[in-house]
Amino acid sequence: MRKVTGGAFLSLDGVMQAPGGPTEDYTGGFDQGGWLFRFGDEGIFDTVGSLFAGEYDLLLGRRTYDIFASYWPYVEGPEAEMGQAFTRAGKHVLTRGAQTLEWENSHRLKGVDDVAALKQSDGPDLIIQGSSTIYPELLAAELIDRLVLMIFPVTLGKGKRLFGEGTPAGKLRMTDHKVTAKGTVIATYEPDGAIPRDASFPEPSTSQREQERQARMREEKW
Protein backbone atom coordinates (compact mmCIF):
# COMPACT_ATOMS: atom_id res chain seq x y z
CA MET A 1 0.00 0.00 0.00
CA ARG A 2 1.23 3.47 -0.82
CA LYS A 3 1.78 6.08 1.88
CA VAL A 4 0.53 9.66 1.55
CA THR A 5 2.71 12.48 2.92
CA GLY A 6 1.67 16.11 2.98
CA GLY A 7 4.63 18.49 2.88
CA ALA A 8 3.70 22.11 3.49
CA PHE A 9 5.30 25.51 4.01
CA LEU A 10 3.28 27.39 6.61
CA SER A 11 3.23 30.71 8.39
CA LEU A 12 2.69 30.77 12.16
CA ASP A 13 -0.96 31.63 11.57
CA GLY A 14 -1.38 28.60 9.31
CA VAL A 15 -1.33 30.25 5.87
CA MET A 16 0.16 28.22 3.01
CA GLN A 17 -0.95 30.31 0.02
CA ALA A 18 1.55 31.25 -2.70
CA PRO A 19 4.90 30.69 -0.99
CA GLY A 20 6.70 30.57 -4.32
CA GLY A 21 6.11 33.96 -5.95
CA PRO A 22 3.93 37.10 -6.25
CA THR A 23 1.97 35.77 -9.25
CA GLU A 24 1.55 32.20 -8.01
CA ASP A 25 -1.88 32.68 -6.43
CA TYR A 26 -3.22 36.13 -5.55
CA THR A 27 -6.86 35.03 -5.38
CA GLY A 28 -8.83 36.45 -2.48
CA GLY A 29 -6.69 39.57 -2.54
CA PHE A 30 -3.63 37.77 -1.16
CA ASP A 31 -0.71 40.19 -1.49
CA GLN A 32 2.12 38.32 0.23
CA GLY A 33 2.96 35.91 -2.61
CA GLY A 34 6.55 34.71 -2.54
CA TRP A 35 6.77 34.99 1.24
CA LEU A 36 8.94 31.86 1.44
CA PHE A 37 11.74 33.52 -0.52
CA ARG A 38 11.22 36.92 1.05
CA PHE A 39 11.86 35.35 4.42
CA GLY A 40 14.47 32.81 3.29
CA ASP A 41 15.81 29.90 5.33
CA GLU A 42 18.45 27.54 3.96
CA GLY A 43 17.83 25.33 6.97
CA ILE A 44 14.82 23.76 5.24
CA PHE A 45 16.80 22.42 2.27
CA ASP A 46 17.71 19.09 3.88
CA THR A 47 14.07 18.45 4.72
CA VAL A 48 12.88 19.34 1.22
CA GLY A 49 15.62 17.17 -0.28
CA SER A 50 14.62 14.21 1.89
CA LEU A 51 10.97 14.66 1.02
CA PHE A 52 11.69 14.30 -2.69
CA ALA A 53 14.44 11.71 -2.47
CA GLY A 54 13.86 8.47 -4.35
CA GLU A 55 10.73 7.63 -6.32
CA TYR A 56 7.42 9.35 -5.64
CA ASP A 57 4.17 10.38 -7.27
CA LEU A 58 2.45 13.72 -6.67
CA LEU A 59 -1.07 14.06 -5.30
CA LEU A 60 -2.40 17.52 -6.16
CA GLY A 61 -5.49 19.66 -6.16
CA ARG A 62 -6.46 21.12 -9.51
CA ARG A 63 -5.21 24.66 -8.85
CA THR A 64 -1.80 23.48 -7.64
CA TYR A 65 -1.63 21.21 -10.68
CA ASP A 66 -2.28 24.24 -12.90
CA ILE A 67 0.51 26.17 -11.15
CA PHE A 68 2.96 23.28 -11.48
CA ALA A 69 2.03 22.44 -15.08
CA SER A 70 2.56 26.07 -16.12
CA TYR A 71 5.99 26.27 -14.50
CA TRP A 72 7.92 23.07 -13.95
CA PRO A 73 7.98 21.64 -17.52
CA TYR A 74 9.50 24.92 -18.75
CA VAL A 75 11.92 25.86 -15.99
CA GLU A 76 15.59 26.24 -16.84
CA GLY A 77 18.79 26.67 -14.88
CA PRO A 78 19.36 25.16 -11.42
CA GLU A 79 15.71 24.11 -11.04
CA ALA A 80 15.56 22.21 -14.34
CA GLU A 81 16.40 18.90 -12.65
CA MET A 82 13.43 19.23 -10.30
CA GLY A 83 11.21 20.11 -13.25
CA GLN A 84 12.32 16.96 -15.04
CA ALA A 85 11.68 14.86 -11.94
CA PHE A 86 8.16 16.27 -11.58
CA THR A 87 7.50 15.57 -15.26
CA ARG A 88 8.59 11.93 -14.86
CA ALA A 89 6.52 11.44 -11.72
CA GLY A 90 2.90 10.41 -11.83
CA LYS A 91 0.66 13.39 -11.09
CA HIS A 92 -2.69 12.41 -9.59
CA VAL A 93 -5.07 15.34 -9.65
CA LEU A 94 -8.09 15.42 -7.36
CA THR A 95 -10.68 17.41 -9.31
CA ARG A 96 -14.37 17.31 -10.04
CA GLY A 97 -13.88 19.29 -13.25
CA ALA A 98 -13.41 17.96 -16.77
CA GLN A 99 -10.46 20.09 -17.84
CA THR A 100 -7.71 18.47 -19.90
CA LEU A 101 -4.64 17.36 -17.96
CA GLU A 102 -2.03 17.87 -20.66
CA TRP A 103 1.19 17.48 -18.67
CA GLU A 104 2.53 14.00 -19.31
CA ASN A 105 1.95 11.32 -16.68
CA SER A 106 -1.10 13.15 -15.33
CA HIS A 107 -4.15 11.25 -14.06
CA ARG A 108 -7.58 12.41 -12.92
CA LEU A 109 -9.07 11.46 -9.54
CA LYS A 110 -12.76 12.34 -9.22
CA GLY A 111 -13.09 11.97 -5.47
CA VAL A 112 -11.86 10.56 -2.19
CA ASP A 113 -12.78 7.01 -3.18
CA ASP A 114 -10.35 7.29 -6.10
CA VAL A 115 -7.61 8.40 -3.69
CA ALA A 116 -8.35 5.41 -1.45
CA ALA A 117 -8.09 3.06 -4.43
CA LEU A 118 -4.84 4.71 -5.51
CA LYS A 119 -3.36 4.14 -2.04
CA GLN A 120 -4.15 0.44 -2.35
CA SER A 121 -2.47 0.14 -5.76
CA ASP A 122 1.15 -0.67 -6.53
CA GLY A 123 3.50 2.25 -7.05
CA PRO A 124 5.62 4.79 -5.24
CA ASP A 125 4.44 6.75 -2.23
CA LEU A 126 2.48 9.96 -2.78
CA ILE A 127 3.50 13.50 -1.84
CA ILE A 128 1.03 16.36 -1.54
CA GLN A 129 2.35 19.81 -2.42
CA GLY A 130 0.25 22.94 -2.02
CA SER A 131 -3.36 21.86 -2.55
CA SER A 132 -4.84 23.34 0.63
CA THR A 133 -8.41 22.42 -0.32
CA ILE A 134 -7.81 18.66 -0.41
CA TYR A 135 -6.45 18.28 3.13
CA PRO A 136 -9.75 18.42 5.08
CA GLU A 137 -11.45 15.64 3.12
CA LEU A 138 -8.35 13.44 3.00
CA LEU A 139 -7.84 13.81 6.75
CA ALA A 140 -11.52 13.05 7.34
CA ALA A 141 -11.17 9.88 5.25
CA GLU A 142 -7.99 8.90 7.15
CA LEU A 143 -5.97 8.82 3.93
CA ILE A 144 -2.99 10.94 5.06
CA ASP A 145 -0.20 9.02 6.80
CA ARG A 146 2.22 11.82 7.59
CA LEU A 147 2.48 15.61 7.68
CA VAL A 148 5.83 17.37 7.29
CA LEU A 149 5.19 20.98 8.28
CA MET A 150 7.79 23.72 7.82
CA ILE A 151 6.45 26.52 9.99
CA PHE A 152 8.15 29.88 9.43
CA PRO A 153 8.26 32.58 12.14
CA VAL A 154 6.07 34.98 10.20
CA THR A 155 2.36 35.84 10.25
CA LEU A 156 0.56 36.60 6.99
CA GLY A 157 -2.81 37.66 8.31
CA LYS A 158 -4.97 36.14 5.60
CA GLY A 159 -4.80 33.50 2.93
CA LYS A 160 -5.55 29.83 2.29
CA ARG A 161 -4.82 27.61 5.26
CA LEU A 162 -3.74 24.00 5.58
CA PHE A 163 -6.43 23.17 8.13
CA GLY A 164 -9.36 24.89 6.49
CA GLU A 165 -13.11 24.42 6.78
CA GLY A 166 -14.11 20.78 7.12
CA THR A 167 -10.94 19.65 8.89
CA PRO A 168 -11.96 16.89 11.34
CA ALA A 169 -11.09 16.87 15.01
CA GLY A 170 -8.32 14.43 15.85
CA LYS A 171 -5.02 13.84 17.59
CA LEU A 172 -1.61 14.01 15.96
CA ARG A 173 1.57 12.33 17.20
CA MET A 174 4.87 14.13 16.65
CA THR A 175 7.49 11.75 15.25
CA ASP A 176 10.31 14.19 14.50
CA HIS A 177 11.16 17.85 14.90
CA LYS A 178 13.93 20.38 14.60
CA VAL A 179 14.36 24.13 14.58
CA THR A 180 16.54 25.89 12.01
CA ALA A 181 18.98 28.67 12.85
CA LYS A 182 16.40 31.18 11.56
CA GLY A 183 13.65 29.81 13.75
CA THR A 184 11.66 27.71 11.29
CA VAL A 185 10.09 24.76 13.08
CA ILE A 186 10.14 21.57 11.02
CA ALA A 187 7.70 19.13 12.61
CA THR A 188 6.59 15.72 11.41
CA TYR A 189 3.25 14.35 12.59
CA GLU A 190 1.20 11.21 12.09
CA PRO A 191 -2.56 10.97 12.73
CA ASP A 192 -3.21 9.39 16.11
CA GLY A 193 -6.91 8.74 16.37
CA ALA A 194 -9.78 10.60 17.93
CA ILE A 195 -9.59 13.18 20.69
CA PRO A 196 -10.46 11.44 24.00
CA ARG A 197 -13.92 12.31 25.24
CA ASP A 198 -13.24 11.58 28.89
CA ALA A 199 -11.04 13.74 31.07
CA SER A 200 -10.79 14.98 34.65
CA PHE A 201 -12.20 18.48 34.30
CA PRO A 202 -12.23 20.95 37.19
CA GLU A 203 -15.63 21.43 38.78
CA PRO A 204 -17.53 24.30 37.11
CA SER A 205 -18.46 27.36 39.07
CA THR A 206 -21.92 27.43 40.62
CA SER A 207 -21.99 31.20 41.04
CA GLN A 208 -24.99 33.23 39.93
CA ARG A 209 -22.77 35.13 37.53
CA GLU A 210 -21.66 31.86 35.87
CA GLN A 211 -25.24 30.67 35.56
CA GLU A 212 -26.13 33.94 33.83
CA ARG A 213 -23.13 33.57 31.50
CA GLN A 214 -24.20 30.03 30.60
CA ALA A 215 -27.71 31.25 29.86
CA ARG A 216 -26.35 33.96 27.52
CA MET A 217 -24.30 31.33 25.67
CA ARG A 218 -27.35 29.11 25.19
CA GLU A 219 -29.28 32.08 23.84
CA GLU A 220 -26.30 33.06 21.63
CA LYS A 221 -26.17 36.49 23.29
CA TRP A 222 -22.77 36.12 24.97
N, C-alpha and C positions, 0 to 999 in steps of 0.2 A: 504493500500500500504506500502511496506517495504521502509525504508530509507537506503541509502548507505553512510557510513562514511569512509573516508580514514584517517588512523592514521599513521603518518610517522615520523621517526627520520631523521633529516636533519643536514648537516653541513651548515655553513653560505653561502658557495658557492653552495648550493642546492644539494649536493651529498647525496644519500641515500643507496649506495651500501654497502652490507656486514657489517652492524653495529654489528652483533652478534659474529663474530669470524674470525680468519685468513683464515680458509678453507671454509668459507660459500660461497663466490663467488669472485674468483680472476681472472675472465675473463677480457680481455682487459688490462691485466697487473696491475690490481688494487692491491696495496700492503699495504693498510691501513685497512684490514679486522679486525673487532673487535674494531673499533674506539670508539664505544659507551662505552665499558667497560674500554678501556684505559683512556678515559676522565673521566667517572664516574660522576653521579649526582643523588643522592637519591631524589632530589626534583621532579623528574618526576614520582615517584612511584604512587602518588595519581591519576595522570592523566591516567596512564596506567591501574590502578585498576578500575577507573571509566569507561574507554573505554570497558573493558571486564566484567563489572558487568552485572548480569542478563543473559537472553538468547540472543544468537546471532548466525548467520551463518557467515562463512568466504567467501569472494570473492577474488580469488587469480589468478595471472598469473601462467603459467605452471612451470616456473623455481622456483618461490617461493613455489609452491606446492611441488615440488621435494625436496626442502630444508626442508620444514616442515615435509613431510612424512618420510624423512630419519632420523629425529631427535625426534620429539615430541612423537611418539608412544613408544619410547624406553627409554625416559629420566627417571632417577631415582632421589631420593633425594628431595630437596625442590621444584624443578620444576615439579615433577611428577603430582601434581594436575592440573597444567596448561596443561600438556600433555593429561591428561584424558579429560579435558574440550574441548580441540581442537579435540580429537577423537570423542567425542559425538556430536559436532557441525556439521552441514552440511557444506561441503566444495565444493564450486562452482568454477570450474576451467575454466577460459577463455583460450581456446587453439584451434588452428586449426589442431593440430596433432591428431593422432589416438592411442597414447600410452595408456596403461592400467592404470587406476586410482585405485590402489589396496587398499588404505587406506579406511577403512570403512566410510560410509556416504559421499562419494565423488561423484560429479556429473559433467558432462562435459557441458560446454557452448561453442558453436561453433562461436559465434559472438555477436556483440552489441545487435542485436535484441533479442537474448536469455536472455541477461541481463535485457533488458527492460521488457520482459515477466516475468522474475523472480521477478522484483520489484513489478509488479502488482499482484503477487500471495500472498496467505496467508503464514505467517511464521514470524520468528523473523527478526529484522533488520540485515543488512549486514555490515561487517567490512572488509576493505581492509588492508592487511599487506604486506609490501614489494611491489613487483609487479609493478615496475616503468613503464614498457612498456604499462600497460593497462590504465594509467591515461589520456593520451592525447585523446584517442578515447572515453572514458567514459565522460570526460569533454565536448568534442565536441557534444556528444549526450545528454548532460544535464541530465546525470544519477547519478551524485554525488551530494548529498545533503549537505555534511559537510566535512570540512578538519580540522583535529586536527594535527597541525604541532609542533613538538618539535625540536627547532632549536638551536643547540649547538654552543657555541662560539669557533669554530674551522674551519679551511679551509682544504680541502683534495686535492684540485688541479685538480683531475680527478676522473672519475667514473660515474656511472649511476645516472641520475638526475630525480627528481620527475616531473618537467615540461620539458620534453624532446621534441624532434622533433614532430611536429603535434599538440602541445598544442594550443588551440584556444585563440584568444584575448577575454578578458572579465573582468568585474569587480568582486571583491570579497568584501563582507561585514564582518568586524570583529565582532564577537558576544561575544567573551570572550578572556581574555589574562592574563598572569601572568609571572613573571620572577623569577626563582629560585635563591637561594643564590649563586650558582655557575655561574649564568649568562645565563642559558638556557631560551630562550623565548618560552613559550607555548602559541600558538595563535590558536584560532578557527575561521574559516571562513565559510561563506556560499556563493555560487554563487549569483551574483546580477545583472545579465543581461549584455547587451553589453556596450562597452565603448562609451560614447557620441561622436558623430561626430562633433557637433557644440561647439565652444568655442570662447572666446574673445582673439585671438592671438595678440601679438604685431605686429605692421607693419614691414614687412621685409625691410632690407636695400636695397637701390637703387644704391649703390655705384658700380663703375666699377669693383672693386675687387670682390664684391659679385656676380655680373653677370658672371664673369669669373669662380668663384667657382661653381656656379650653372651649367654652361656649362660643366665643368669637371665631375660633378656628373652624368649628363645625358649621357655623353660619357663613364662613368665608368672608368675615369682616375684620379679620386680624391684620 
